[in-house]
Amino acid sequence: MRLTLAEEFSDIYVYNLRGNQRTAGEQSRKEGGKIFDAGSRATVAITVLVKDPTHTGSSRIHYTDIGDYLTRRQKLDLIAAASDITGLDAMDIAPNEHGDWLNQRRDDFPNFLPIGDKTATERIFVLSSAGLKTNRDAWVSGFSPARVESNIKKMVKFYNAEVDRIGGSSSTPNMDPSQFSWDRADRANLRRGRKYVLASDSLRRQTYRPFTRQAVWFDRTLNNTVYQLERLFPSSTVSNHGFWLSAPGCPAPFQTLLVEAIPDLVLGGAGNPGQFFARWRYEPVGMGAGEAMLSFDVADADDANVVDGYRRVDNVTDEALKKFRAAYGDRVTKDDIFDYCYGLLHSQDYREMYAADLKKMLPRIPLVIDPWPYVKAGRELAKLHLDYETVEPYPLEGLDVQPSGAVAWEFYRVEKMAFAKQRDPETKKLVADKSTIKYNGRITVSGIPEDAYRYMLGSRSAVEWIMDRYQVKTDKASGIVNDPNDWSREVGDPRYILDLLARIVTVSVETMKIVDALPLLDILDGPDSSTRD
């Protein structure tokens, strides 16, 4: 569309009024007031297209950004003050060959190895998948496995009763949201008279949001879309891990996180879908020889890699291994390639240099002069992020508090964490004191270092993800309560959430130490650092 507009018009004036509320945290505050008040969540821009018949060549593009932190009233006043397009303080834009106006992608990015592109002859991973899309999260996922199973049984019982009642007729089903969450496929199955049967192996563990494990009912029939996840997590007895990363078009900054449970589609937050790249994939034992040869490496075809009727297959391609070994020698393994990718995707230099590209397409992985710092960093980050529940809690003040006259489960129970407040010396307003978190009415922890908040996963820091997810929430439509304290009981530790908060502070601080120690990006056969934008 941008390419066409530049061809059709002589001048284009864009006045970006911001107001994107599909963001969070500091970015949301920068976006400022919503132009259409409560009726608006998206970015709003005024675009004036001018067509001068005497003009030749491409259009002249003039862009104005209204600025950060402005209220709706301030924005409207600035619009009125501008009066017309000549009153705008505009910058002129020269589009690139792709039609990018702002956030222009770099020319070298397409030359790198795709992380996962089915159309590419060379790529790093054989198989990737989007995360789990249920379209009924409140019913099929939650902190209590027993409650999830109970909700599913209630929902299926109600649905099957509707099948009996309607019997393939054109009668309207009962749409009571407290009884069932209807999806398009359910309505079609109802008309066909198809009943649902609960599979015994469907209750699994899921990484719902960063550092947030829950129970989930993983079932192609009762989930909206499972994508390729059945080939990565085919049963509850097989193990796997991989990194989830934000997909092209996400409004939040690029993010990635290594997980070992089924990832949610929007693991990085609502509106931020992603892709999952697993270390392994699984194929059923007993496939035809020709089909099997296309699906897994011969070296993996032994009984040692067979679990619960599935053969574990390396998900890193032989083509990627050849390319890495050609650059770095035969000591490179597929584990090294996996760790290299995870380390490099955390490089601030890489994220900043290719920020525009990462908004528009999945990552491509350059080969650097010296890969081993990235391999080492990826391995350290992997251990830190997978084993986050066992790292040493950060020594916060107030963490050693003990129950006094109350049972442990009630003493450590959390409803909703919040930052303490302090008065800003300049504005005199109360603002969040992020060094201190009120865990509940009995427990307050302090001494959280500023560095902990540098570890961002999308629009939130890891610490703020814990605060956001570990609170008691009630789904309005169904009335289902999701209580994180149920998970504490599941793992048999009344202090689980409190200690988790402190552990994620440690994870955040140590993550940034590893990231800060990464070298500047020095790409093999790439542009010298002096040529960077």
C-alpha positions as CSV (number, residue, x, y, z in Angstrom):
1,M,0.0,0.0,0.0
2,R,2.8,2.4,0.9
3,L,4.5,1.7,-2.5
4,T,1.2,2.5,-4.3
5,L,0.5,5.7,-2.3
6,A,4.0,7.0,-3.2
7,E,3.3,6.3,-6.9
8,E,-0.2,7.8,-7.0
9,F,0.2,11.1,-5.1
10,S,2.6,14.0,-5.3
11,D,2.7,14.9,-1.6
12,I,1.8,12.9,1.5
13,Y,1.5,14.5,4.9
14,V,1.2,12.2,8.0
15,Y,0.5,13.5,11.5
16,N,1.0,10.7,14.0
17,L,-1.2,11.4,17.0
18,R,0.0,8.2,18.9
19,G,-2.4,6.7,21.5
20,N,-1.6,3.0,21.0
21,Q,-3.1,1.3,24.0
22,R,-2.2,-2.1,22.8
23,T,1.0,-1.6,24.7
24,A,2.0,-1.7,28.3
25,G,4.2,-0.1,30.9
26,E,6.4,2.9,29.9
27,Q,5.6,2.5,26.2
28,S,1.9,2.9,27.0
29,R,2.6,6.0,29.0
30,K,4.6,7.5,26.1
31,E,1.7,6.9,23.7
32,G,-0.3,9.3,25.7
33,G,-4.0,10.0,25.5
34,K,-6.5,8.2,23.2
35,I,-7.7,10.6,20.5
36,F,-11.2,9.2,20.5
37,D,-11.2,8.8,24.3
38,A,-12.8,5.5,25.5
39,G,-13.7,4.5,22.0
40,S,-10.1,4.2,20.8
41,R,-7.2,1.9,21.6
42,A,-5.3,2.0,18.3
43,T,-2.8,4.5,17.0
44,V,-4.5,7.4,15.2
45,A,-2.9,9.4,12.4
46,I,-4.2,12.2,10.1
47,T,-3.0,11.6,6.5
48,V,-3.4,14.2,3.8
49,L,-2.9,12.9,0.3
50,V,-2.2,15.6,-2.4
51,K,-2.4,14.9,-6.1
52,D,-0.7,17.5,-8.3
53,P,-1.1,16.6,-12.0
54,T,2.0,18.6,-12.9
55,H,4.2,16.6,-10.5
56,T,6.6,14.0,-11.8
57,G,8.4,11.2,-10.0
58,S,7.7,9.7,-6.6
59,S,5.8,11.6,-3.9
60,R,7.3,13.8,-1.3
61,I,6.5,12.3,2.1
62,H,6.3,14.6,5.2
63,Y,6.0,13.0,8.6
64,T,5.2,14.6,12.0
65,D,5.2,12.8,15.3
66,I,3.1,14.6,18.0
67,G,5.4,13.5,20.8
68,D,5.5,11.5,24.0
69,Y,3.4,11.6,27.2
70,L,0.8,14.0,25.9
71,T,-2.8,14.0,27.1
72,R,-5.7,13.8,24.8
73,R,-6.4,17.5,25.4
74,Q,-2.8,18.5,24.7
75,K,-2.9,16.6,21.4
76,L,-6.1,18.2,20.3
77,D,-4.7,21.7,21.2
78,L,-1.7,21.0,19.0
79,I,-3.9,19.9,16.1
80,A,-5.9,23.1,16.4
81,A,-2.7,25.2,16.7
82,A,-1.3,23.7,13.5
83,S,-4.3,24.9,11.6
84,D,-3.3,23.2,8.3
85,I,-0.5,21.0,6.9
86,T,1.8,24.0,6.5
87,G,1.8,24.4,10.3
88,L,3.4,21.0,10.9
89,D,7.0,20.6,11.9
90,A,7.6,17.7,9.5
91,M,10.5,15.6,8.6
92,D,10.9,14.4,5.0
93,I,11.1,10.7,4.4
94,A,12.9,8.8,1.6
95,P,11.3,5.4,1.4
96,N,13.5,2.3,0.7
97,E,12.9,-0.2,-2.1
98,H,10.5,-2.2,0.2
99,G,8.2,0.8,0.7
100,D,9.3,1.3,4.3
101,W,8.7,4.8,5.5
102,L,9.7,4.6,9.1
103,N,11.7,1.8,10.7
104,Q,13.4,0.9,7.5
105,R,14.8,-2.6,7.3
106,R,18.4,-3.3,6.4
107,D,19.7,-4.7,3.2
108,D,21.9,-7.4,4.7
109,F,19.2,-9.1,6.8
110,P,17.8,-11.2,4.0
111,N,21.3,-12.7,3.4
112,F,21.3,-14.4,6.8
113,L,20.2,-18.0,7.6
114,P,16.5,-18.1,8.3
115,I,15.6,-19.5,11.7
116,G,12.6,-21.3,10.3
117,D,11.3,-20.8,6.8
118,K,9.6,-23.8,5.1
119,T,10.2,-22.2,1.7
120,A,13.9,-21.8,2.2
121,T,16.3,-24.5,1.1
122,E,18.5,-23.7,4.0
123,R,17.1,-23.0,7.5
124,I,18.1,-23.7,11.1
125,F,15.0,-25.5,12.4
126,V,13.0,-28.2,10.5
127,L,9.8,-27.5,12.4
128,S,8.3,-24.6,14.2
129,S,4.9,-24.0,15.6
130,A,2.7,-21.2,16.9
131,G,1.7,-21.5,20.5
132,L,-1.5,-23.0,21.8
133,K,-4.7,-21.1,20.9
134,T,-7.6,-22.3,23.0
135,N,-10.2,-19.5,22.6
136,R,-11.5,-20.6,26.0
137,D,-8.5,-20.0,28.4
138,A,-10.6,-19.6,31.5
139,W,-12.1,-23.1,31.0
140,V,-9.1,-25.1,29.9
141,S,-6.1,-23.6,31.7
142,G,-5.4,-22.5,35.2
143,F,-3.2,-22.8,38.3
144,S,-5.2,-25.7,39.7
145,P,-5.0,-29.0,37.6
146,A,-8.0,-30.4,39.5
147,R,-10.1,-27.4,38.8
148,V,-9.1,-27.4,35.1
149,E,-10.2,-31.0,34.9
150,S,-13.4,-30.3,36.7
151,N,-14.2,-27.3,34.5
152,I,-13.6,-29.4,31.3
153,K,-15.8,-32.2,32.6
154,K,-18.6,-29.7,33.4
155,M,-18.2,-28.1,30.0
156,V,-18.3,-31.3,28.0
157,K,-21.2,-32.7,30.0
158,F,-23.2,-29.6,29.2
159,Y,-22.2,-29.7,25.5
160,N,-23.1,-33.4,25.1
161,A,-26.5,-32.7,26.8
162,E,-27.1,-30.0,24.2
163,V,-26.3,-32.5,21.4
164,D,-28.9,-34.8,22.9
165,R,-31.4,-32.0,23.2
166,I,-31.0,-30.5,19.8
167,G,-30.4,-33.7,17.9
168,G,-29.2,-32.2,14.7
169,S,-32.2,-29.8,14.5
170,S,-32.0,-26.1,13.8
171,S,-32.8,-25.2,17.4
172,T,-30.7,-22.6,19.1
173,P,-28.2,-23.9,21.6
174,N,-28.0,-22.6,25.1
175,M,-25.4,-19.9,25.0
176,D,-25.0,-19.4,28.7
177,P,-21.3,-18.5,29.2
178,S,-21.3,-19.9,32.7
179,Q,-22.0,-23.4,31.2
180,F,-19.9,-23.5,28.0
181,S,-17.6,-21.4,25.9
182,W,-18.8,-21.7,22.3
183,D,-16.4,-21.7,19.5
184,R,-17.2,-21.9,15.7
185,A,-16.2,-25.6,15.6
186,D,-18.5,-26.4,18.5
187,R,-21.5,-25.0,16.8
188,A,-20.7,-27.0,13.6
189,N,-20.1,-30.2,15.7
190,L,-23.4,-29.7,17.5
191,R,-25.3,-29.5,14.2
192,R,-23.6,-32.8,13.1
193,G,-24.6,-34.4,16.4
194,R,-21.0,-35.1,17.3
195,K,-20.3,-35.7,21.0
196,Y,-17.1,-35.0,22.8
197,V,-15.0,-37.6,24.6
198,L,-12.3,-36.6,27.1
199,A,-8.8,-38.1,26.4
200,S,-6.9,-39.5,29.4
201,D,-3.6,-37.8,28.5
202,S,-4.8,-34.3,27.9
203,L,-4.0,-32.6,31.2
204,R,-0.5,-31.1,30.7
205,R,1.7,-28.3,31.9
206,Q,1.8,-25.0,30.0
207,T,3.9,-21.9,30.0
208,Y,1.1,-19.4,29.9
209,R,3.1,-16.2,30.4
210,P,6.7,-15.6,31.2
211,F,7.8,-17.7,34.2
212,T,4.1,-18.7,34.7
213,R,3.4,-22.4,34.6
214,Q,-0.2,-23.6,34.7
215,A,-2.2,-26.7,33.9
216,V,-3.8,-26.9,30.5
217,W,-6.2,-29.3,28.8
218,F,-4.3,-30.0,25.6
219,D,-6.8,-31.5,23.1
220,R,-7.3,-30.7,19.4
221,T,-11.1,-31.0,19.8
222,L,-11.4,-28.7,22.8
223,N,-8.7,-26.2,21.7
224,N,-9.2,-23.8,18.8
225,T,-5.8,-24.5,17.2
226,V,-2.9,-26.6,18.3
227,Y,-0.8,-26.0,15.2
228,Q,2.3,-28.3,15.2
229,L,2.5,-28.7,19.0
230,E,1.4,-32.3,18.9
231,R,4.7,-33.1,17.1
232,L,6.7,-31.3,19.8
233,F,4.7,-32.4,22.9
234,P,3.0,-35.6,21.7
235,S,2.4,-37.0,25.2
236,S,2.8,-36.1,28.9
237,T,5.8,-38.5,29.3
238,V,8.1,-36.9,26.7
239,S,10.3,-33.9,27.4
240,N,11.2,-31.0,25.2
241,H,12.3,-27.4,25.4
242,G,12.6,-24.6,22.9
243,F,12.4,-20.8,22.6
244,W,9.3,-18.9,22.0
245,L,9.8,-15.6,20.2
246,S,7.5,-12.8,19.2
247,A,6.2,-13.0,15.6
248,P,6.3,-10.3,13.0
249,G,3.8,-7.5,13.5
250,C,3.9,-7.6,17.3
251,P,3.5,-4.1,18.8
252,A,5.7,-4.9,21.7
253,P,9.5,-5.0,21.4
254,F,11.1,-8.2,20.2
255,Q,11.3,-10.9,22.9
256,T,12.3,-14.5,23.3
257,L,12.1,-17.0,26.2
258,L,13.2,-20.6,26.6
259,V,10.5,-22.8,28.0
260,E,10.0,-26.6,28.6
261,A,6.2,-26.7,28.7
262,I,3.5,-26.1,26.0
263,P,3.7,-22.4,25.1
264,D,0.6,-20.2,24.9
265,L,0.1,-18.5,21.5
266,V,0.4,-15.1,23.2
267,L,3.0,-16.1,25.8
268,G,4.4,-12.6,25.6
269,G,1.1,-10.9,26.4
270,A,-2.3,-10.3,24.8
271,G,-2.0,-9.2,21.2
272,N,1.6,-10.6,20.9
273,P,1.4,-13.9,19.1
274,G,4.7,-15.8,18.6
275,Q,6.5,-18.8,17.2
276,F,8.1,-21.7,19.0
277,F,11.3,-23.4,18.0
278,A,11.9,-26.6,19.8
279,R,15.2,-28.5,20.3
280,W,13.5,-31.8,19.3
281,R,10.5,-33.0,17.4
282,Y,8.8,-36.4,17.7
283,E,7.5,-38.9,15.2
284,P,5.4,-42.0,15.9
285,V,7.2,-45.3,15.8
286,G,6.2,-47.5,13.0
287,M,6.0,-45.0,10.2
288,G,6.7,-46.2,6.7
289,A,10.3,-46.3,5.8
290,G,10.0,-43.8,3.0
291,E,8.0,-41.4,5.2
292,A,10.3,-41.9,8.1
293,M,13.4,-41.0,6.1
294,L,11.9,-37.7,5.3
295,S,11.1,-37.0,8.9
296,F,14.1,-37.8,10.9
297,D,17.9,-38.3,10.7
298,V,19.1,-41.9,10.4
299,A,21.5,-41.3,13.3
300,D,18.5,-40.8,15.6
301,A,16.7,-44.0,14.5
302,D,17.4,-46.1,17.6
303,D,15.5,-47.4,20.5
304,A,17.3,-45.1,23.0
305,N,15.4,-42.1,21.4
306,V,12.0,-43.8,21.7
307,V,9.7,-42.7,24.5
308,D,6.0,-43.7,24.9
309,G,5.8,-44.8,21.2
310,Y,7.4,-41.7,19.8
311,R,10.9,-41.3,18.4
312,R,12.8,-38.2,19.4
313,V,14.3,-36.4,16.3
314,D,16.8,-33.6,16.1
315,N,15.0,-30.4,15.0
316,V,18.2,-28.6,13.9
317,T,18.8,-29.2,10.2
318,D,21.8,-30.9,8.7
319,E,22.1,-27.9,6.3
320,A,22.6,-25.6,9.3
321,L,25.2,-27.9,10.8
322,K,27.1,-28.0,7.5
323,K,27.0,-24.2,7.2
324,F,28.2,-23.7,10.8
325,R,31.0,-26.3,10.5
326,A,32.1,-24.7,7.2
327,A,32.6,-21.4,9.1
328,Y,33.8,-22.7,12.5
329,G,35.1,-26.3,12.1
330,D,33.9,-29.7,13.0
331,R,33.7,-29.1,16.7
332,V,30.3,-27.4,16.3
333,T,27.4,-29.5,17.3
334,K,23.6,-29.0,16.9
335,D,23.4,-28.2,20.6
336,D,25.9,-25.4,20.0
337,I,23.8,-24.1,17.1
338,F,20.7,-24.1,19.3
339,D,22.6,-22.2,22.1
340,Y,24.1,-19.8,19.6
341,C,20.7,-18.8,18.4
342,Y,19.4,-18.2,21.9
343,G,22.4,-16.2,22.8
344,L,22.5,-14.1,19.7
345,L,18.7,-13.3,19.9
346,H,19.5,-11.7,23.3
347,S,22.2,-9.5,21.9
348,Q,21.2,-5.8,22.3
349,D,23.4,-5.0,19.3
350,Y,21.5,-7.5,17.1
351,R,18.1,-6.3,18.4
352,E,18.8,-2.6,17.9
353,M,20.5,-3.0,14.5
354,Y,17.7,-5.2,13.1
355,A,14.8,-3.9,15.0
356,A,12.9,-2.9,11.9
357,D,13.5,-6.3,10.3
358,L,12.3,-8.2,13.4
359,K,9.1,-6.2,13.2
360,K,8.4,-7.5,9.7
361,M,9.8,-11.0,9.6
362,L,11.0,-13.9,11.7
363,P,14.7,-13.6,12.8
364,R,17.5,-14.5,10.4
365,I,20.7,-15.6,12.1
366,P,24.0,-14.1,11.0
367,L,27.3,-15.9,11.4
368,V,29.7,-13.8,13.5
369,I,33.5,-13.9,13.5
370,D,33.7,-15.6,16.9
371,P,30.5,-17.6,17.8
372,W,31.7,-19.0,21.1
373,P,30.7,-16.1,23.4
374,Y,27.1,-16.4,22.0
375,V,27.1,-20.2,22.4
376,K,28.3,-19.8,26.0
377,A,25.8,-17.0,26.7
378,G,22.9,-19.0,25.2
379,R,23.8,-22.1,27.3
380,E,24.0,-19.9,30.5
381,L,20.7,-18.2,29.7
382,A,19.0,-21.5,28.9
383,K,19.9,-22.9,32.3
384,L,18.9,-19.7,34.1
385,H,15.5,-19.5,32.3
386,L,14.6,-23.2,32.4
387,D,15.7,-23.7,36.1
388,Y,14.2,-20.4,37.3
389,E,12.3,-22.2,40.1
390,T,15.6,-23.4,41.7
391,V,17.9,-20.4,41.4
392,E,18.8,-18.7,44.7
393,P,16.2,-16.1,45.7
394,Y,17.6,-12.5,45.6
395,P,18.2,-11.4,49.2
396,L,15.3,-9.0,49.5
397,E,14.6,-7.3,52.8
398,G,11.5,-8.9,54.3
399,L,11.9,-12.2,52.5
400,D,12.7,-14.1,55.6
401,V,9.4,-13.3,57.2
402,Q,7.8,-16.2,59.0
403,P,4.1,-16.9,60.0
404,S,3.1,-15.6,63.4
405,G,-0.1,-17.0,64.8
406,A,-1.4,-18.0,61.3
407,V,-1.1,-21.1,59.3
408,A,1.6,-20.9,56.5
409,W,-0.9,-21.3,53.6
410,E,-2.9,-18.3,54.7
411,F,0.2,-16.2,55.8
412,Y,1.8,-16.5,52.3
413,R,-1.5,-16.2,50.4
414,V,-1.4,-13.5,47.7
415,E,-4.3,-11.7,46.2
416,K,-2.6,-9.0,44.1
417,M,0.9,-7.6,44.5
418,A,1.5,-3.8,44.1
419,F,4.4,-1.4,44.2
420,A,4.8,0.8,47.2
421,K,4.2,4.5,46.7
422,Q,6.6,7.4,47.2
423,R,6.2,11.1,46.6
424,D,8.0,12.5,43.6
425,P,10.1,15.5,44.8
426,E,9.4,17.5,41.7
427,T,5.7,16.9,40.9
428,K,4.7,16.1,44.5
429,K,2.6,13.2,43.1
430,L,2.6,9.7,44.5
431,V,4.5,7.4,42.1
432,A,5.5,3.8,42.1
433,D,8.5,2.8,44.2
434,K,9.8,-0.2,42.2
435,S,12.3,-1.1,44.8
436,T,9.5,-2.2,47.1
437,I,6.6,-4.6,46.5
438,K,3.7,-5.1,48.8
439,Y,3.1,-8.8,48.5
440,N,0.1,-8.9,50.8
441,G,-1.2,-7.3,53.9
442,R,1.4,-9.0,56.0
443,I,4.5,-9.1,53.8
444,T,6.4,-6.3,52.1
445,V,9.8,-6.9,50.3
446,S,12.3,-4.2,49.4
447,G,15.7,-3.8,48.0
448,I,14.9,-4.7,44.4
449,P,17.7,-3.3,42.3
450,E,17.0,-1.1,39.2
451,D,18.9,-3.5,37.1
452,A,16.2,-6.1,37.6
453,Y,13.8,-4.0,35.6
454,R,16.1,-3.9,32.6
455,Y,15.2,-7.5,31.8
456,M,12.2,-6.9,29.6
457,L,10.0,-9.5,28.0
458,G,8.0,-7.4,25.6
459,S,6.4,-4.4,27.2
460,R,6.9,-5.6,30.8
461,S,9.9,-6.6,32.9
462,A,10.1,-10.2,34.1
463,V,9.4,-8.9,37.7
464,E,6.3,-7.1,36.5
465,W,5.1,-10.3,34.7
466,I,5.2,-12.1,38.1
467,M,3.2,-9.3,39.7
468,D,0.7,-9.3,36.8
469,R,0.1,-13.1,36.6
470,Y,0.3,-14.2,40.2
471,Q,-3.0,-12.6,41.3
472,V,-6.4,-14.0,41.9
473,K,-8.5,-13.3,38.8
474,T,-12.2,-14.1,38.0
475,D,-13.3,-14.5,34.4
476,K,-16.3,-12.3,33.9
477,A,-18.2,-14.5,31.4
478,S,-17.9,-17.8,33.1
479,G,-17.3,-16.8,36.7
480,I,-14.3,-19.2,36.9
481,V,-11.7,-18.1,39.4
482,N,-8.0,-18.6,38.6
483,D,-6.1,-18.6,41.9
484,P,-2.3,-18.7,41.8
485,N,-2.2,-20.0,45.4
486,D,-3.5,-23.2,44.0
487,W,-0.2,-23.7,42.2
488,S,1.6,-23.3,45.6
489,R,-0.5,-26.2,46.8
490,E,0.2,-28.2,43.7
491,V,3.9,-28.0,44.3
492,G,3.5,-28.3,48.1
493,D,5.2,-25.0,49.1
494,P,3.2,-22.2,50.7
495,R,6.1,-19.8,50.0
496,Y,6.3,-20.7,46.3
497,I,5.0,-17.4,45.0
498,L,7.0,-15.2,47.4
499,D,10.2,-17.0,46.7
500,L,9.4,-17.0,43.0
501,L,9.3,-13.2,43.0
502,A,12.7,-13.1,44.6
503,R,14.0,-15.8,42.2
504,I,12.9,-13.8,39.2
505,V,14.8,-10.8,40.6
506,T,17.9,-13.0,40.6
507,V,17.1,-14.3,37.1
508,S,16.6,-10.7,35.8
509,V,19.9,-9.4,37.3
510,E,21.9,-12.4,36.1
511,T,20.3,-12.3,32.6
512,M,21.4,-8.7,32.2
513,K,24.9,-9.6,33.3
514,I,25.1,-12.2,30.6
515,V,23.6,-10.0,28.0
516,D,25.8,-7.0,28.9
517,A,28.9,-9.2,28.5
518,L,28.1,-10.2,24.9
519,P,30.5,-8.7,22.4
520,L,29.4,-6.2,19.7
521,L,28.0,-7.9,16.7
522,D,30.9,-8.6,14.3
523,I,29.4,-10.4,11.4
524,L,31.4,-12.7,9.2
525,D,31.6,-11.2,5.7
526,G,29.3,-8.4,7.0
527,P,29.5,-4.6,7.2
528,D,32.1,-3.1,9.5
529,S,30.7,-1.7,12.7
530,S,31.6,1.8,11.5
531,T,28.9,1.5,8.8
532,R,26.0,0.9,11.2
533,D,23.0,3.2,11.2
